[in-house]
């Protein structure tokens, strides 16, 4: 994957789809992109160019997690028609009674 992303690129968020692929927002030199990576083969499956160099986060959304929100410093983009759904992630539940143990 490193061969396909420039050394100056910055990741700006990550999400996982139903196939176990990792989606990463990348900001680089005046433009951005969302790349889909297969972690099993370490290859880029798809790239979606975004004309915004300030991408900060991404998340699958919708009732069926079938679209992707891409957040930049000034805009929110909605990507549809991806042909894949996001992976359902359980909500985080804070349990303060579970204290950190000392070693």
HELIX and SHEET records of a PDB file:
HELIX    1   1 UNK A    2  UNK A    4  5                                   3    
SHEET    1   A 4 UNK A  10  UNK A  16  0                                        
SHEET    2   A 4 UNK A  22  UNK A  28 -1                                        
SHEET    3   A 4 UNK A  31  UNK A  38 -1                                        
SHEET    4   A 4 UNK A  43  UNK A  50 -1                                        
SHEET    1   B 3 UNK A  55  UNK A  61  0                                        
SHEET    2   B 3 UNK A  67  UNK A  72 -1                                        
SHEET    3   B 3 UNK A  76  UNK A  79 -1                                        
END                                                                             
